[in-house]
Amino acid sequence: MTVQSPRQQTAARSERYETAREDSVMSNARSSRSLNADADTCHAPSSDAARGRICTATAAICVESSVAAATMHAIAQRAQVSQATMYRLWPSRTELLIDAVASLLARPAPRPHGLAFDTELAQTTIALTEALRRSVGSCYVELHLHLSPGPLRRHLYNHTLLPWRHQMAQIWSDGLAASQFTTDVEHSTAVDHLITVALVATVAPPHAAARHISIAMTALSRRHPPTLGSVRP
C-alpha cells in the first residue's frame, strides 16, 4: 500500500472535489433541459394539429395575396405558432409552400362509364381547370416559376398535377385504341399540352377558358368538335 504525502493527499482531495462539482453541474444542466423539454411538450400543439393550421394559413396567404407574401413570419402569425415549430415540421419555407399548395388541389374523380374518350378527356381538362380555379388560382404557376428546375419543382408537380396527368394519359391511351384521337401527336405531348391549357385557362375568364380547351381538343380529336362542358367561374 502506497503512503501518500500530505501534499499528495491534499491534491487528491481537491481533484475529488472538482470531479464531484463538475458531475453536479452536468446533472443540473441535464435536469434543466429535461424540464424545459417537458414544458415545451405541454404547451406546444400536436404535430398534426400544427401542421394543418400552418398549411391552411400558408395557402390562405398565397391565394389572398401572393406566394412572395407567405413569409415564415406572416405564416407563423396567422397560424398562431412559433417559427421554431414550423422549422421542426418543414426543413425550409419552400417545402412548406409546396405542401400547402398541394394540400389545396383536389384529386381527379373516378372515371365515368359510357363517355366517348375525347369527351371524357375534355371534361377532365375542364375539371382540372376548375379545381385549380377553386383552390390555388395562379399560386401554382407563381410557385412553379419561383422554384429552380430540379427536385423541388418535380416535388411540386408530383404532389399536384401528376395524379391528373396519370388519369389523362390513361384516357388518351384508351382513346387511341378506339381511334378517337389523332395519331399525329405523341402521347406525352398531347397530355402535357392539355395540362398547360388548363393552367392557362385557370386565370382566364370562364368563356375564354372553355374556348382554350375547345381549340386544344379539336386539334387532338378525330371528331370535330368533341362534346365539351362549360367552365364554371
Backbone hydrogen bonds in HBPLUS format (Angstrom, degrees):
<---DONOR---> <-ACCEPTOR-->    atom                        ^
c    i                          cat <-CA-CA->   ^        H-A-AA   ^      H-
h    n   atom  resd res      DA  || num        DHA   H-A  angle D-A-AA Bond
n    s   type  num  typ     dist DA aas  dist angle  dist       angle   num
A0008-GLN N   A0005-SER O   3.01 MM   3  5.14 112.8  2.48 101.2 117.0     1
A0009-GLN N   A0005-SER O   2.89 MM   4  6.19 158.3  1.94 159.4 166.4     2
A0010-THR N   A0006-PRO O   2.98 MM   4  6.20 153.9  2.04 145.8 152.3     3
A0011-ALA N   A0007-ARG O   3.00 MM   4  6.27 156.8  2.06 147.0 153.4     4
A0012-ALA N   A0008-GLN O   2.89 MM   4  6.11 154.4  1.96 148.0 154.9     5
A0013-ARG N   A0009-GLN O   2.97 MM   4  6.21 160.2  2.01 147.4 152.3     6
A0014-SER N   A0010-THR O   2.97 MM   4  6.18 155.0  2.04 145.8 152.9     7
A0015-GLU N   A0011-ALA O   2.93 MM   4  6.17 151.9  2.01 144.8 152.4     8
A0016-ARG N   A0012-ALA O   2.95 MM   4  6.23 158.8  1.99 150.8 156.1     9
A0017-TYR N   A0013-ARG O   2.98 MM   4  6.17 152.3  2.06 143.8 151.6    10
A0018-GLU N   A0014-SER O   3.00 MM   4  6.27 159.4  2.05 148.7 153.4    11
A0019-THR N   A0015-GLU O   2.98 MM   4  6.20 159.9  2.02 149.4 155.0    12
A0020-ALA N   A0016-ARG O   2.97 MM   4  6.13 162.9  1.99 147.5 152.1    13
A0021-ARG N   A0017-TYR O   2.88 MM   4  6.11 153.4  1.95 146.5 154.4    14
A0022-GLU N   A0018-GLU O   2.92 MM   4  6.15 161.2  1.96 150.2 154.6    15
A0023-ASP N   A0019-THR O   2.94 MM   4  6.17 159.5  1.99 149.8 155.7    16
A0024-SER N   A0020-ALA O   2.96 MM   4  6.16 151.0  2.05 142.7 150.6    17
A0025-VAL N   A0021-ARG O   2.95 MM   4  6.28 158.4  2.00 150.4 155.8    18
A0026-MET N   A0022-GLU O   2.96 MM   4  6.18 168.0  1.98 155.6 158.2    19
A0027-SER N   A0023-ASP O   2.95 MM   4  6.08 156.4  2.01 145.0 151.7    20
A0028-ASN N   A0024-SER O   2.97 MM   4  6.19 158.7  2.02 149.3 154.8    21
A0029-ALA N   A0025-VAL O   2.96 MM   4  6.20 154.7  2.02 148.0 155.4    22
A0030-ARG N   A0026-MET O   2.93 MM   4  6.19 157.2  1.99 148.8 154.6    23
A0031-SER N   A0027-SER O   3.00 MM   4  6.22 157.9  2.05 147.2 153.3    24
A0032-SER N   A0028-ASN O   2.88 MM   4  6.10 155.0  1.95 147.1 154.1    25
A0033-ARG N   A0029-ALA O   2.95 MM   4  6.22 161.2  1.98 150.8 155.1    26
A0034-SER N   A0030-ARG O   2.97 MM   4  6.15 155.8  2.03 145.5 152.5    27
A0035-LEU N   A0031-SER O   2.90 MM   4  6.16 157.3  1.96 148.7 154.6    28
A0036-ASN N   A0032-SER O   2.94 MM   4  6.16 160.7  1.97 151.1 156.4    29
A0037-ALA N   A0033-ARG O   2.90 MM   4  6.05 156.3  1.96 146.8 153.5    30
A0038-ASP N   A0034-SER O   2.91 MM   4  6.16 156.4  1.97 146.2 152.8    31
A0039-ALA N   A0035-LEU O   2.92 MM   4  6.15 153.7  1.99 146.3 153.6    32
A0040-ASP N   A0036-ASN O   2.87 MM   4  6.13 159.5  1.92 149.7 155.1    33
A0041-THR N   A0037-ALA O   2.92 MM   4  6.15 155.5  1.98 146.8 153.6    34
A0042-CYS N   A0038-ASP O   2.96 MM   4  6.21 150.9  2.05 144.7 152.4    35
A0043-HIS N   A0039-ALA O   3.03 MM   4  6.26 156.3  2.09 152.7 158.1    36
A0044-ALA N   A0040-ASP O   2.81 MM   4  5.69 142.4  1.95 148.0 157.3    37
A0050-ALA N   A0046-SER O   2.87 MM   4  6.03 168.8  1.88 160.7 164.4    38
A0051-ARG N   A0047-SER O   2.77 MM   4  5.84 160.3  1.81 149.0 155.3    39
A0052-GLY N   A0048-ASP O   3.02 MM   4  6.20 160.1  2.07 146.2 150.9    40
A0053-ARG N   A0049-ALA O   3.08 MM   4  6.32 163.7  2.11 150.1 154.1    41
A0054-ILE N   A0050-ALA O   2.88 MM   4  6.03 160.7  1.92 154.6 160.3    42
A0055-CYS N   A0051-ARG O   2.95 MM   4  6.08 165.8  1.97 151.6 155.4    43
A0056-THR N   A0052-GLY O   2.99 MM   4  6.12 163.4  2.02 148.3 153.2    44
A0057-ALA N   A0053-ARG O   2.93 MM   4  6.06 160.9  1.97 145.7 151.2    45
A0058-THR N   A0054-ILE O   2.87 MM   4  6.02 161.1  1.91 150.6 156.1    46
A0059-ALA N   A0055-CYS O   2.93 MM   4  6.08 167.6  1.95 151.9 155.2    47
A0060-ALA N   A0056-THR O   2.97 MM   4  6.09 157.9  2.02 146.3 152.8    48
A0061-ILE N   A0057-ALA O   3.06 MM   4  6.28 161.2  2.10 149.6 153.6    49
A0062-CYS N   A0058-THR O   3.02 MM   4  6.26 161.2  2.06 150.5 155.9    50
A0063-VAL N   A0059-ALA O   2.93 MM   4  6.14 164.3  1.95 155.2 158.7    51
A0064-GLU N   A0060-ALA O   2.85 MM   4  5.88 166.5  1.86 151.9 156.5    52
A0065-SER N   A0061-ILE O   2.83 MM   4  5.57 149.8  1.92 141.4 149.3    53
A0070-ALA N   A0067-VAL O   3.06 MM   3  5.33 149.2  2.16 105.9 115.2    54
A0071-THR N   A0069-ALA O   2.86 MM   2  5.65 135.0  2.06 106.1  92.4    55
A0075-ILE N   A0071-THR O   2.92 MM   4  6.12 164.3  1.95 155.5 159.9    56
A0076-ALA N   A0072-MET O   2.93 MM   4  5.98 161.7  1.96 144.3 149.8    57
A0077-GLN N   A0073-HIS O   3.05 MM   4  6.27 159.0  2.09 149.0 154.2    58
A0078-ARG N   A0074-ALA O   3.06 MM   4  6.27 161.6  2.10 146.4 151.4    59
A0079-ALA N   A0075-ILE O   2.82 MM   4  5.95 162.5  1.85 157.5 162.5    60
A0080-GLN N   A0076-ALA O   2.83 MM   4  5.61 119.9  2.20 135.2 149.1    61
A0081-VAL N   A0076-ALA O   3.14 MM   5  5.16 156.4  2.19 138.7 145.5    62
A0085-THR N   A0082-SER O   3.12 MM   3  5.30 123.3  2.46  98.4 111.1    63
A0086-MET N   A0082-SER O   3.27 MM   4  6.71 154.4  2.34 143.6 150.2    64
A0087-TYR N   A0083-GLN O   2.95 MM   4  6.25 158.1  2.00 151.7 156.6    65
A0088-ARG N   A0084-ALA O   3.01 MM   4  6.24 130.8  2.26 138.6 151.8    66
A0088-ARG N   A0085-THR O   3.17 MM   3  5.09 132.0  2.41  92.5 105.7    67
A0089-LEU N   A0085-THR O   3.24 MM   4  6.53 138.6  2.42 141.7 151.5    68
A0089-LEU N   A0086-MET O   3.11 MM   3  5.26 130.5  2.37  97.3 110.0    69
A0090-TRP N   A0086-MET O   2.88 MM   4  6.09 148.0  1.98 151.5 161.3    70
A0096-LEU N   A0092-SER O   3.22 MM   4  6.52 149.0  2.32 142.1 150.9    71
A0097-LEU N   A0093-ARG O   2.88 MM   4  6.18 157.6  1.93 154.9 160.8    72
A0098-ILE N   A0094-THR O   3.00 MM   4  6.30 156.8  2.06 149.0 155.0    73
A0099-ASP N   A0095-GLU O   3.08 MM   4  6.25 166.5  2.10 144.2 147.5    74
A0100-ALA N   A0096-LEU O   2.91 MM   4  6.09 155.5  1.97 150.8 158.1    75
A0101-VAL N   A0097-LEU O   2.98 MM   4  6.16 167.6  1.99 153.4 156.0    76
A0102-ALA N   A0098-ILE O   2.90 MM   4  6.02 161.7  1.93 151.2 157.2    77
A0103-SER N   A0099-ASP O   2.91 MM   4  6.00 142.3  2.06 139.6 149.1    78
A0104-LEU N   A0101-VAL O   3.14 MM   3  5.41 146.7  2.26 103.6 113.2    79
A0120-GLU N   A0116-ALA O   2.88 MM   4  6.17 157.7  1.93 154.3 161.6    80
A0121-LEU N   A0117-PHE O   2.87 MM   4  6.05 156.4  1.92 146.5 152.4    81
A0122-ALA N   A0118-ASP O   2.97 MM   4  6.12 156.7  2.03 142.1 148.5    82
A0123-GLN N   A0119-THR O   2.89 MM   4  6.10 162.6  1.92 150.8 155.6    83
A0124-THR N   A0120-GLU O   2.88 MM   4  6.03 145.7  1.99 143.5 153.1    84
A0125-THR N   A0121-LEU O   3.00 MM   4  6.21 153.4  2.07 144.5 151.1    85
A0126-ILE N   A0122-ALA O   2.99 MM   4  6.31 152.3  2.07 145.7 153.6    86
A0127-ALA N   A0123-GLN O   2.84 MM   4  6.05 153.6  1.91 140.6 148.3    87
A0128-LEU N   A0124-THR O   2.91 MM   4  6.17 152.8  1.99 146.7 153.4    88
A0129-THR N   A0125-THR O   3.01 MM   4  6.25 158.9  2.05 144.4 150.2    89
A0130-GLU N   A0126-ILE O   2.89 MM   4  6.20 159.6  1.93 153.5 158.7    90
A0131-ALA N   A0127-ALA O   2.88 MM   4  6.07 153.1  1.95 145.2 153.1    91
A0132-LEU N   A0128-LEU O   2.93 MM   4  6.14 162.0  1.96 154.1 158.2    92
A0133-ARG N   A0129-THR O   2.90 MM   4  6.07 157.6  1.95 145.8 152.9    93
A0134-ARG N   A0130-GLU O   2.86 MM   4  5.99 162.4  1.89 150.8 154.5    94
A0135-SER N   A0131-ALA O   3.17 MM   4  6.18 145.4  2.30 139.9 148.2    95
A0137-GLY N   A0132-LEU O   2.70 MM   5  5.50 151.6  1.77 164.8 155.8    96
A0139-CYS N   A0136-VAL O   2.81 MM   3  5.25 155.9  1.87 143.3 142.2    97
A0142-GLU N   A0138-SER O   3.00 MM   4  6.25 165.4  2.02 155.9 160.6    98
A0143-LEU N   A0139-CYS O   2.78 MM   4  5.92 164.5  1.80 154.9 158.7    99
A0144-HIS N   A0140-TYR O   2.78 MM   4  5.93 158.6  1.83 152.0 158.9   100
A0145-LEU N   A0141-VAL O   2.95 MM   4  6.16 159.1  2.00 150.5 155.0   101
A0146-HIS N   A0142-GLU O   2.98 MM   4  6.15 136.7  2.18 136.7 149.2   102
A0147-LEU N   A0143-LEU O   3.10 MM   4  6.34 136.0  2.30 146.2 155.7   103
A0154-ARG N   A0150-GLY O   3.10 MM   4  6.34 159.4  2.14 155.7 162.2   104
A0155-HIS N   A0151-PRO O   2.80 MM   4  6.01 148.8  1.90 144.7 154.4   105
A0156-LEU N   A0152-LEU O   2.98 MM   4  6.25 155.7  2.04 146.7 151.8   106
A0157-TYR N   A0153-ARG O   3.08 MM   4  6.36 164.4  2.10 148.2 151.9   107
A0158-ASN N   A0154-ARG O   2.77 MM   4  5.94 167.3  1.78 156.4 160.3   108
A0159-HIS N   A0155-HIS O   3.13 MM   4  6.21 147.0  2.24 145.1 152.0   109
A0160-THR N   A0157-TYR O   3.21 MM   3  5.29 163.2  2.24 106.2 111.2   110
A0161-LEU N   A0157-TYR O   3.00 MM   4  5.34 120.0  2.37 129.7 146.2   111
A0162-LEU N   A0157-TYR O   3.03 MM   5  6.02 151.3  2.11 160.0 154.8   112
A0164-TRP N   A0161-LEU O   3.08 MM   3  5.32 118.7  2.47 105.1 120.1   113
A0165-ARG N   A0161-LEU O   2.91 MM   4  6.18 155.3  1.97 155.5 163.8   114
A0166-HIS N   A0162-LEU O   2.91 MM   4  6.16 158.4  1.96 157.6 162.2   115
A0167-GLN N   A0163-PRO O   3.22 MM   4  6.46 162.1  2.26 143.0 146.9   116
A0168-MET N   A0164-TRP O   2.93 MM   4  6.14 166.2  1.95 154.3 158.5   117
A0169-ALA N   A0165-ARG O   2.80 MM   4  5.91 153.0  1.87 149.6 157.2   118
A0170-GLN N   A0166-HIS O   3.06 MM   4  6.30 149.8  2.15 144.3 151.7   119
A0171-ILE N   A0167-GLN O   3.03 MM   4  6.36 157.9  2.08 149.8 155.6   120
A0172-TRP N   A0168-MET O   2.94 MM   4  6.14 157.5  1.99 145.2 151.6   121
A0173-SER N   A0169-ALA O   2.96 MM   4  6.19 158.3  2.00 145.3 150.8   122
A0174-ASP N   A0170-GLN O   2.97 MM   4  6.21 162.7  2.00 150.2 154.7   123
A0175-GLY N   A0171-ILE O   2.81 MM   4  6.01 155.5  1.87 149.7 157.3   124
A0176-LEU N   A0172-TRP O   2.85 MM   4  6.07 151.9  1.93 150.2 157.3   125
A0177-ALA N   A0173-SER O   3.10 MM   4  6.34 158.5  2.15 146.0 151.3   126
A0178-ALA N   A0174-ASP O   3.08 MM   4  6.34 136.7  2.28 137.2 148.9   127
A0180-GLN N   A0175-GLY O   2.80 MM   5  5.08 170.9  1.81 153.9 151.9   128
A0179-SER N   A0176-LEU O   2.99 MM   3  4.87 160.8  2.03 104.0 108.6   129
A0222-ARG N   A0180-GLN O   2.97 MM  42  5.42 162.6  2.00 138.9 137.0   130
A0182-THR N   A0220-LEU O   2.87 MM  38  5.62 166.1  1.89 157.8 160.3   131
A0190-ALA N   A0186-GLU O   2.99 MM   4  6.19 162.5  2.02 160.3 164.2   132
A0191-VAL N   A0187-HIS O   3.23 MM   4  6.50 170.2  2.24 155.9 157.7   133
A0192-ASP N   A0188-SER O   2.96 MM   4  5.99 166.8  1.98 149.8 154.2   134
A0193-HIS N   A0189-THR O   2.94 MM   4  5.94 148.2  2.05 141.3 150.2   135
A0194-LEU N   A0190-ALA O   3.10 MM   4  6.39 155.4  2.17 146.7 152.4   136
A0195-ILE N   A0191-VAL O   3.04 MM   4  6.36 154.2  2.11 151.3 158.4   137
A0196-THR N   A0192-ASP O   3.01 MM   4  6.21 155.1  2.07 143.8 150.5   138
A0197-VAL N   A0193-HIS O   2.90 MM   4  6.19 153.8  1.97 147.3 155.0   139
A0198-ALA N   A0194-LEU O   2.92 MM   4  6.18 152.8  1.99 144.2 151.2   140
A0199-LEU N   A0195-ILE O   2.99 MM   4  6.30 153.3  2.06 146.5 153.3   141
A0200-VAL N   A0196-THR O   2.94 MM   4  6.23 159.0  1.99 152.1 157.6   142
A0201-ALA N   A0197-VAL O   2.78 MM   4  5.93 159.3  1.82 149.6 156.4   143
A0202-THR N   A0198-ALA O   2.99 MM   4  6.09 126.5  2.28 136.3 149.0   144
A0203-VAL N   A0200-VAL O   3.34 MM   3  6.07 145.0  2.47 115.4 120.8   145
A0204-ALA N   A0201-ALA O   3.15 MM   3  4.92 160.9  2.18 100.4 106.1   146
A0208-ALA N   A0205-PRO O   3.01 MM   3  5.29 117.7  2.41 107.6 123.2   147
A0209-ALA N   A0205-PRO O   2.83 MM   4  6.05 154.4  1.90 159.2 167.8   148
A0210-ALA N   A0206-PRO O   2.99 MM   4  6.25 160.6  2.03 152.4 155.9   149
A0211-ARG N   A0207-HIS O   3.13 MM   4  6.33 148.3  2.24 135.9 144.6   150
A0212-HIS N   A0208-ALA O   2.93 MM   4  6.23 156.8  1.99 149.9 155.4   151
A0213-ILE N   A0209-ALA O   3.12 MM   4  6.41 163.1  2.15 151.4 155.2   152
A0214-SER N   A0210-ALA O   2.86 MM   4  6.02 155.2  1.92 145.8 153.4   153
A0215-ILE N   A0211-ARG O   2.94 MM   4  6.14 162.0  1.97 154.2 157.6   154
A0216-ALA N   A0212-HIS O   3.10 MM   4  6.35 162.0  2.14 147.1 152.0   155
A0217-MET N   A0213-ILE O   2.90 MM   4  6.10 163.0  1.93 153.0 157.4   156
A0218-THR N   A0214-SER O   2.92 MM   4  6.01 154.0  1.98 147.5 154.7   157
A0219-ALA N   A0215-ILE O   3.22 MM   4  6.43 146.9  2.34 142.3 149.8   158
A0220-LEU N   A0217-MET O   3.05 MM   3  5.01 132.9  2.28  94.9 108.1   159
A0221-SER N   A0217-MET O   2.82 MM   4  5.81 151.1  1.90 158.5 164.1   160
